[in-house]
Amino acid sequence: MAEYLVLIYEDESAMGDADPSAFATMMDGHRAFGDKHGAAIRGGNALQPSSTSTTIRAADGEGFTITDGAFAETKEALGGYYLLEAADLDEAIAMAKEIPAAFGGVEVRPVRPLG
């Protein structure tokens, strides 16, 4: 079995403008996903909005530059993730298709074992 990180990207503005029932529907979807695939889920969390992030970059080989905000400005921001165990990429994609992302999409990436 291999591990796959599923990154959930959504339009933060659209999510913020959505009515409470849309949020409730999304949370119901995540609960259903967890109930169905709990044995394969190795971790996962929702993230605070990208406006709360801090970016750290190496500054010309000496020290660091630290700025408020996301690494890049995009319409869709990383809103959460699941770490899944699956037999192969096809199985991970099949599970990822069930993750609610009404205002965006998901990205599936194999985890590279180190060592």
Secondary structure as UniProt FT lines:
FT   STRAND          2..11
FT   HELIX           12..17
FT   HELIX           20..37
FT   TURN            38..40
FT   STRAND          41..46
FT   HELIX           50..52
FT   STRAND          54..58
FT   TURN            60..61
FT   STRAND          64..68
FT   STRAND          76..86
FT   HELIX           89..96
FT   TURN            97..98
FT   TURN            102..103
FT   STRAND          104..110
//
